[in-house]
Amino acid sequence: MNEALVNNNRIRSHTLSLVARPPTMRGIRDNVEGGGLMSYGSNNPDAFQRAADYVDKILHGAKPAYLPVAFS
C-alpha cells in the first residue's frame, strides 16, 4: 500500500523534496530519474536479462541443478 502511495505521487514528492532539500532515497530507479537522490532497489531490466539467460540455458539442455547462482 505504501509503495503505491509513493509511486503515484513521486513527482509531487520529488518537487517538495527539491524545495525543502532533504536527501531522498527510494526503492526503485524510476524515482531517481524523477529527481530523487538515490535508490537501493534491484536493477529490474538486468534481473530479467539474467533470468532469460537461465531459461535459454535450460531450454538448450542444461540441468538447473548445475547452473551457478549469481547474486548482484
Secondary structure, DSSP 8 states (H G I E B T S, - for coil): -HHHHHHHTHHHHHHHHHHH----EESSHHHHHTT-SEE-S--HHHHHHHHHHHHHHHHTT--GGGS-----
